[in-house]
Structure formats: C-alpha cells, structure tokens
Amino acid sequence: MVYSNCPTLNWSSDRPVFAIIGGGIAGVVQAIYLAERYPWLEIHIFERKKEILTATSSMNPGRPTFGFHYRCLETAIFCQDNTVKFTNFLERIGCPSIFAKAPQDGVYVLMKGAAHILDNFVNPVFTPDEVEPVFDQIKEHAVRKYSNDNNFKKHFGSPDQICRKLEESEYKRFLDPGLRSEVGACYETAEKTFDTVGICSFLREYVKKIPNIKIRTEAKVTLLEGIPLPKVTHYRITWGGTRTNKPRCEIAQFLTLACWERVGFFRQQLGKPEPHPTYNRLKMLAILKTEVAADRVDTIRPIFAASGPFGMISPQSCVEKPDGGMVCRIACTLAIRTNVMNVPDNKTLPIDYDNMLEGTISAKAKIEMASPILEGAKKLFSCLSDAKLAEVRFGTVRVPFGTSGNLDLHDPASEHHGRNYPGCCNLGDRVFVNEAMKMIYSAYNAEKILDWTETELENYLIYG
C-alpha cells in the first residue's frame, strides 16, 4: 500500500486519537458523549465547511416525529423513543432553545384519494384504515413507558393525550379546499418542531469549550488509509483546506465516518465496502416567509400530509404583530420536488450535485428549482396562500441500508416505510459509521458507539 506523502500532525502523542469525519449534529453529539466518558481521549472533528453544524444539519426542518406517519409500529416506536432521548440530551447539557418559538402541536393528514399537485395525481401509499390502527398502539406505548416520566410530561404533555383525531370542522382551516375531499383523516399530535438553528448554535459553542475536543474546519478529507502495525491498525487522514492546496495528515487510532455523502467512498478506501447498495439523496429545503392575519394564526402548525403527497411545513419562528397577526418563517418540503437526485454512495458526486451541495449555483437557479415546492405546497396548506420564497438550502440525506434497493417513496415496499435503522454500525478495527438517519437518532447513535468504543478501547490499551 502506498501512503500519503504529507506532513503528519498530532495535537498529542501520548493519548489515543478518536477522529470524527463530519461536524454535523451526529458527529458533534458523538464527540460530546465521548468527551464526557473519556476526558483523557483526544477527539478530533474534521469539517469541510468554514464552521461546524452549517452543512446538512442547518437545513433540517426540525420535525421530531413520534412515528405517526409510519405504518410499521417498530419504526414508529423507535422514532418516539429517540425523540424523547434526544430532547432529554439537549436539556441535560443546558440547551436553552430546544423547540422553535412558533405554534406547536403537529397535524398529520392521511389521504384516502389522490392529491393533484403540479399537474400530477399523487396517490396515497397507505390508506387511513392501514395507518390509523398504529396510532392507538403508538399511544399505548407512550402510556406504558412514559406515564411516570416527568420530563416527557414537561415537554410533550400527558402520554395518553399525544394524539387526537380531528373533526372536519377543525382540520378544514389548515387545508386547501381542493384537497379536503380526498382527506381520509386528520390527527393532532403532541409533537413539536425543534429549533434547529438554535440547537446548532448552542452545540457549536458548547463543543468548543470541551478541552479534549479539537475542531478542524475547512478540512475536506480526501483520503483515509489503514496503516497496519504489528498489533493494531492506525488510520491516516489526509485533507486539504481552502487556504492552501498542500495536503495535511493526521494519525488516529479510532475513526468515525459521520459525513453522509462520502461514507461509501471512504469505506472503499478502508477496504470495508457496504454489502448492499446505498445512496446519497440530495434534498432541497424551501424557507418561506408569510404574514398571517389574527383570525388565521391557528392555521400555522407543523403539518405533514402523509401517506401520499409527502408535503410538510414546519414553523421555524413567528413574530406577533400589534394587530394580533404573525410574521412567520416556515420550512417547507414537497417530496416530488424536494428530492432532487439519488447517487450511489461509492461514486464521485456529479458536478451538479456537488455544486448544489456546496452552494455555488446562482440565486436565480435556486429560486427556479425551489419555486415548485411553494407552488405545490399551496395546493395542500391554506396558510401558505400569501407565502413567499425567502431562502433555499441543500443537503444530503441517506437512503436507508437494506437489500431491496427500492428508492421510491411512493412504493409501499420502499424501505422508507419501515425505517428503523439508525445509521450507525461498527465496521471493526475501531472504525464506526454514524450517519443518524434522523436528527433524533443522534443521541442513540452516540450511546451505541460509546458502548462499542469501551470494548475497543480496552483491547487497544492492552495491545496498542
């Protein structure tokens, strides 16, 4: 094997180094867990952007989910438990802005017929009859597990009240008249919208204060190499920065891939390929701005048109006007336009993908791409009648691991409808993957990798 010819830098030579490639929510939360358990461990975060928590993490709309839009009960319960776990983690470390300062209590719209959006008729994936029975089981799980949990009640209310079926007279205010005839059921839930901007801002400053966490920004990792030593393998990390073309290197004994769109590529470099094909999905998030009259403020909610159109709005912030109305910023997605393209994760990203991800396309091009999201969403949600497109963001999410290879959201066999894989795995030789398929999985993944690290660390200290 030919190793990189570049100077090797280490902050410390007398302590093992745990390198985390990717400074998003998953990587940062993992770093915090590791630093708390092992204050003597050197933890190094490598982030390609100028600042951590500014890439895909910054475009997360913040919908926590108790799992109400999944037909698979196992997935729904997994979502519920990890929403609670992630919320408790943020509270434990003192995050002051866990939830958005905007109207809460989500609304799930279950379709019985096709929705007409952007000249397409989008059929429901599952009927309300298939989904609604799961709602009762989701509630039953919450009652069994959280009835005596004061933190749950503090954040989400009583477990036996986490969902309520709405009458048509209640939900018709939320929805465009053209959609109502195809609605099978609407439920109000106790879910809230996370304050993604506030959470990222807090974590950004919090992690910088931890002495044994070092952060390298503008560090785009290009090569990972295993260096076989007599007893254990070490890892050479090669990266380049925006200020210099000269490559630099770092040696680490432990390694986590927390960088989504490069995981498959790096796994190949390390000789640990994924046995089943996985994909990077480029997603586009539209940030809308709208003014809502005082008599319509109750129409601003986290709303998800599930089981078909897959359209979602998540209020990010609302400022009250003197007349009782509100000026709102809302994150908006619409599956048929939000999901831009899929690329195998072990291939070089196409130039169009990379340009959108890096934000190098023009403002005009962004507006042209995102305008259909707003146009289509207006066919779903009545509160968006006067909304304007304020900002467009791009980021990568991972299509779940598995053997089906089915990427179509609107196919019932798609793994999206039974997604309980959290996006973390142990590849052996002290190499881990931490993708956090959902933001709420971050704390769960950190705990799993912490357990694996404990075992690996014992072996390393004996044989390393």
C-alpha positions in Angstrom: 0.0 0.0 0.0 1.3 3.5 -0.8 0.7 6.0 1.9 0.1 9.7 1.5 3.2 11.8 1.3 2.4 14.7 3.5 3.4 16.0 6.9 1.7 14.3 9.8 0.3 16.5 12.6 -0.9 15.4 16.0 -2.1 17.6 18.9 -0.9 14.9 21.4 1.3 11.9 21.0 0.7 10.3 24.4 -3.1 9.8 24.2 -5.1 7.9 21.6 -6.9 10.0 19.0 -10.5 9.5 18.0 -11.2 11.2 14.7 -14.7 12.0 13.6 -15.1 12.9 9.9 -18.0 15.3 9.7 -19.0 18.1 12.0 -22.8 17.8 11.8 -25.2 17.0 14.6 -24.4 13.3 14.6 -20.7 13.8 14.8 -20.8 16.6 17.3 -23.2 14.8 19.7 -21.0 11.7 19.5 -17.9 13.9 20.3 -19.7 15.2 23.4 -20.6 11.7 24.7 -17.0 10.5 24.1 -15.5 13.6 25.9 -17.8 13.1 28.9 -16.9 9.5 29.3 -13.2 9.8 28.4 -11.8 13.2 29.3 -8.3 11.9 28.6 -9.1 10.9 25.0 -8.2 13.2 22.1 -11.3 13.8 20.0 -10.7 15.5 16.6 -13.6 16.7 14.4 -12.9 17.3 10.7 -15.4 19.5 8.9 -15.2 20.6 5.3 -17.2 23.8 5.9 -15.9 27.0 7.5 -17.9 26.1 10.6 -19.3 23.0 12.1 -23.1 22.4 12.1 -23.6 24.6 9.0 -24.0 21.9 6.2 -26.9 19.4 6.1 -27.6 19.9 9.8 -28.5 23.5 9.2 -31.2 22.6 6.6 -33.1 20.1 8.9 -36.7 21.3 9.2 -36.7 20.0 12.8 -39.8 17.8 12.7 -39.1 15.4 15.7 -41.8 12.7 14.9 -43.4 10.2 17.3 -43.7 8.0 14.3 -47.3 8.8 13.3 -46.6 8.7 9.6 -45.2 5.1 9.6 -47.3 2.1 9.2 -44.6 0.0 10.8 -45.1 0.0 14.5 -41.5 -0.9 15.3 -40.3 2.1 13.3 -42.9 4.4 14.9 -41.9 3.4 18.5 -38.2 3.7 17.6 -38.9 7.3 16.5 -40.9 8.1 19.6 -38.3 6.8 22.0 -35.4 8.6 20.2 -37.3 11.9 20.1 -37.6 11.6 23.9 -33.9 10.6 24.2 -32.6 13.4 22.0 -34.8 16.0 23.8 -33.5 14.8 27.2 -29.9 15.0 26.0 -30.4 18.6 24.9 -32.0 19.5 28.2 -29.2 17.7 30.2 -26.4 19.8 28.6 -28.4 23.0 29.1 -29.6 23.9 25.6 -31.9 26.9 26.1 -33.8 26.7 22.9 -34.9 23.1 22.2 -38.2 23.9 20.4 -39.0 26.6 17.9 -40.7 29.7 19.2 -43.7 29.1 17.0 -47.1 27.4 17.3 -46.7 23.7 18.0 -48.8 20.5 18.1 -48.4 18.8 14.8 -51.2 17.8 12.3 -51.0 14.6 10.3 -53.1 14.4 7.2 -53.9 10.9 5.9 -55.1 10.7 2.4 -57.8 8.4 1.1 -57.6 9.6 -2.5 -55.1 11.2 -4.9 -53.8 14.7 -4.4 -53.5 16.9 -7.5 -50.1 18.6 -7.3 -48.1 20.3 -10.0 -50.1 18.6 -12.8 -49.5 15.2 -11.1 -52.1 13.0 -9.3 -50.2 11.6 -6.3 -51.9 8.5 -4.9 -51.7 7.6 -1.2 -49.2 4.9 -0.3 -51.3 3.6 2.5 -55.0 4.1 3.3 -56.1 5.6 6.6 -57.5 2.2 7.5 -54.0 0.8 7.4 -52.3 3.6 9.3 -54.8 4.6 12.0 -54.7 1.4 14.0 -51.0 2.1 14.5 -51.8 5.4 16.1 -53.5 3.7 19.0 -50.5 1.4 19.5 -48.2 4.4 19.4 -50.2 6.0 22.2 -50.3 2.8 24.2 -46.5 2.6 24.0 -46.2 6.1 25.3 -48.6 5.4 28.2 -46.8 2.2 29.2 -43.3 3.8 29.0 -43.7 7.5 30.0 -46.7 7.8 32.3 -44.4 8.3 35.3 -41.8 10.3 33.3 -42.0 14.0 34.4 -39.6 15.1 31.6 -41.9 13.6 29.0 -44.9 15.4 30.5 -42.9 18.6 30.7 -42.0 18.6 27.0 -44.9 16.8 25.4 -47.8 16.7 27.9 -49.6 13.6 29.1 -48.8 10.4 27.2 -52.4 9.5 26.9 -53.0 12.8 25.0 -50.3 12.6 22.4 -52.7 12.3 19.5 -56.3 13.2 18.9 -58.5 12.7 15.8 -59.8 15.9 14.4 -63.3 16.6 13.1 -63.6 18.0 9.6 -64.7 21.4 11.1 -61.4 21.5 12.9 -59.0 20.5 10.1 -60.6 22.2 7.2 -59.0 25.5 8.3 -55.5 24.0 7.8 -56.0 22.6 4.3 -56.7 24.0 0.9 -60.3 23.4 -0.2 -59.2 21.4 -3.3 -57.5 18.8 -1.0 -60.3 18.2 1.5 -62.4 15.8 -0.5 -59.5 13.4 -0.7 -58.6 13.5 3.0 -59.4 10.3 5.0 -58.4 11.5 8.5 -56.5 14.2 10.3 -54.8 13.9 13.7 -53.4 16.5 16.0 -50.3 15.2 17.8 -48.2 16.4 20.7 -45.1 16.7 18.5 -43.2 19.9 18.3 -40.7 21.5 15.9 -37.2 21.5 17.1 -35.4 24.9 16.9 -32.7 23.5 14.6 -30.9 26.9 14.2 -30.9 27.4 18.0 -29.7 23.8 18.7 -26.9 24.1 16.1 -25.8 27.4 17.5 -25.8 26.1 21.1 -23.9 22.9 20.2 -21.4 24.9 18.1 -20.3 26.9 21.2 -20.8 24.1 23.7 -18.4 21.7 22.0 -15.7 24.3 21.5 -15.5 24.6 25.3 -14.7 21.0 25.9 -10.9 20.7 26.4 -10.3 17.3 24.8 -12.3 18.1 21.6 -10.3 19.7 18.8 -12.0 21.0 15.6 -10.5 21.4 12.2 -12.7 23.4 9.8 -12.2 23.9 6.1 -10.8 20.4 6.2 -12.1 18.4 3.3 -10.9 14.9 3.9 -9.9 13.2 0.6 -8.2 10.0 1.7 -8.4 7.6 4.6 -5.8 4.8 4.9 -5.4 1.9 7.3 -1.8 1.6 8.5 -1.2 -2.0 9.7 1.2 -2.0 12.6 2.4 -5.2 14.4 -0.6 -5.4 16.8 -3.3 -2.8 15.7 -4.2 -0.8 12.7 -3.9 3.0 12.8 -5.5 5.4 10.4 -4.0 8.2 8.3 -6.4 11.0 7.5 -5.4 13.3 4.6 -7.2 16.5 4.0 -6.9 19.7 2.0 -8.0 23.2 3.0 -9.4 26.1 1.1 -6.5 28.3 2.0 -3.8 26.0 0.8 -3.5 23.2 -1.8 -0.9 21.5 0.3 -2.3 18.3 1.8 -2.0 17.6 5.5 -2.3 14.4 7.5 -3.4 13.2 10.9 -2.9 9.8 12.6 -5.8 8.4 14.6 -6.4 5.2 16.4 -10.2 5.4 16.3 -12.3 6.6 13.4 -16.0 7.5 12.8 -17.4 8.3 9.4 -20.1 10.9 10.1 -20.1 12.6 6.8 -23.0 11.1 4.8 -22.3 11.8 1.1 -18.7 10.4 1.4 -19.3 7.3 3.6 -19.4 4.8 0.8 -16.3 6.4 -0.8 -14.3 6.2 2.4 -15.5 2.7 3.2 -14.0 1.6 -0.1 -10.7 3.3 0.7 -10.6 1.5 4.0 -11.5 -1.8 2.4 -14.8 -2.1 4.2 -17.4 -1.8 1.5 -21.1 -2.0 2.2 -22.5 -5.3 1.0 -25.8 -3.8 -0.2 -26.1 -0.6 -2.4 -26.8 2.6 -0.5 -27.5 6.1 -1.9 -27.0 9.7 -1.2 -30.1 11.7 -1.7 -29.8 15.4 -2.4 -32.6 17.3 -0.8 -33.8 20.8 -1.2 -35.5 22.8 1.6 -37.5 25.9 0.9 -37.7 28.5 3.7 -40.9 30.6 3.3 -42.0 33.8 4.8 -45.6 34.7 5.2 -47.9 37.0 7.2 -50.9 35.5 8.8 -54.0 37.5 9.9 -55.1 37.4 13.6 -58.1 35.2 12.8 -55.9 32.7 10.9 -53.0 32.3 13.3 -54.2 28.8 14.4 -53.5 27.6 10.8 -49.8 27.8 11.4 -48.8 24.4 12.7 -46.3 21.7 11.9 -48.3 19.9 9.3 -47.4 16.7 7.4 -49.5 15.4 4.5 -48.6 11.8 5.0 -49.1 8.6 3.0 -49.1 10.2 -0.4 -48.2 13.8 -1.2 -45.5 13.9 1.5 -45.7 17.6 1.8 -44.6 19.2 5.1 -44.4 22.6 6.8 -42.5 23.3 10.0 -42.8 26.8 11.5 -39.3 28.0 12.4 -40.2 31.3 14.0 -43.2 33.5 14.5 -43.2 37.2 15.5 -46.5 38.6 16.7 -47.7 41.9 15.1 -49.5 44.6 17.0 -52.8 43.7 15.4 -52.5 40.1 16.6 -51.3 38.6 13.3 -48.0 37.0 12.8 -45.0 37.1 10.5 -43.7 33.6 10.1 -40.7 31.7 8.7 -41.6 28.2 7.7 -39.5 25.3 6.4 -41.3 23.5 3.6 -40.8 20.3 1.7 -42.7 18.6 -1.1 -41.4 15.1 -1.9 -41.9 15.3 -5.7 -39.6 18.4 -5.9 -37.6 18.3 -2.6 -35.9 15.0 -3.5 -33.6 16.3 -6.3 -31.5 13.2 -7.2 -30.0 9.9 -5.9 -26.4 9.0 -6.3 -24.7 5.7 -5.3 -22.6 6.5 -2.2 -19.5 4.8 -3.5 -19.3 7.0 -6.6 -17.9 10.5 -7.1 -20.6 13.1 -6.8 -21.8 14.5 -10.2 -20.8 18.1 -10.7 -24.4 19.3 -10.5 -24.9 17.6 -7.1 -21.6 18.9 -5.8 -22.4 22.5 -6.9 -25.8 22.5 -5.2 -24.3 20.9 -2.1 -21.5 23.5 -1.9 -23.9 26.4 -2.6 -22.1 27.5 -5.8 -25.2 27.7 -8.0 -26.7 31.1 -8.6 -29.5 32.6 -6.5 -31.7 32.7 -9.6 -31.1 28.9 -10.2 -32.0 28.2 -6.6 -35.3 30.1 -6.9 -36.2 28.4 -10.1 -35.6 25.0 -8.5 -37.5 25.7 -5.3 -40.4 27.7 -6.6 -42.4 24.5 -7.4 -42.1 23.4 -3.8 -44.0 26.5 -2.8 -46.4 26.3 -5.7 -47.3 22.7 -4.8 -47.5 23.2 -1.1 -50.0 26.0 -1.7 -52.3 23.2 -3.1 -52.1 21.5 0.3 -51.9 24.1 3.0 -54.3 27.1 3.2 -52.0 29.1 5.4 -49.5 29.5 2.6 -51.7 31.5 0.2 -49.6 34.6 0.6 -46.2 32.9 1.3 -43.0 34.0 -0.5 -39.8 32.0 -1.0 -37.2 33.5 1.3 -34.3 31.1 1.2 -33.3 27.8 -0.4 -31.0 25.2 1.2 -29.5 21.9 0.0 -28.2 18.9 1.9 -27.6 15.2 1.7 -29.6 12.5 3.5 -29.0 8.8 3.3 -31.4 6.3 1.7 -31.7 3.6 4.3 -29.5 0.5 4.2 -31.0 -2.7 3.1 -31.3 -5.3 0.3 -34.4 -4.1 -1.6 -32.7 -1.2 -3.4 -36.1 0.4 -3.6 -35.8 4.2 -3.6 -39.3 5.2 -4.5 -41.1 7.0 -1.6 -44.5 6.2 -3.2 -43.9 2.4 -3.3 -45.3 0.6 -0.3 -42.3 -1.8 -0.5 -39.8 1.0 -0.1 -37.6 0.9 3.0 -38.7 4.4 3.8 -41.9 3.0 5.3 -40.1 0.7 7.7 -37.1 2.8 8.6 -35.7 1.7 12.0 -32.1 1.5 11.1 -30.5 4.4 13.0 -27.5 4.8 10.6 -24.7 3.6 12.9 -22.6 0.5 12.7 -19.3 -1.0 13.9 -17.1 -1.9 10.9 -14.4 -3.4 13.1 -10.8 -2.4 13.8 -12.1 0.7 15.7 -13.9 2.1 12.7 -17.6 3.2 13.0 -20.3 4.8 10.9 -22.5 7.4 12.4 -25.0 8.8 9.8 -28.0 9.4 12.1 -30.8 8.8 9.5 -32.8 11.3 11.5 -31.6 14.1 13.8 -33.4 12.5 16.7 -31.2 9.4 16.3 -28.1 11.4 17.2 -28.1 10.6 21.0 -29.0 6.9 20.4 -26.1 6.6 17.9 -23.7 8.3 20.3 -24.6 5.8 23.1 -24.2 2.8 20.7 -20.8 4.0 19.6 -19.8 4.8 23.2 -20.5 1.1 24.1 -18.5 -0.2 21.1 -15.7 2.2 21.9 -15.5 0.9 25.5 -14.8 -2.6 24.3 -12.4 -1.5 21.5 -10.6 0.8 23.9 -9.9 -1.9 26.4 -8.4 -4.0 23.6 -6.4 -1.1 22.3 -4.9 -0.3 25.7 -3.9 -3.9 26.1 -2.4 -4.5 22.6 -1.9 -1.0 21.2 
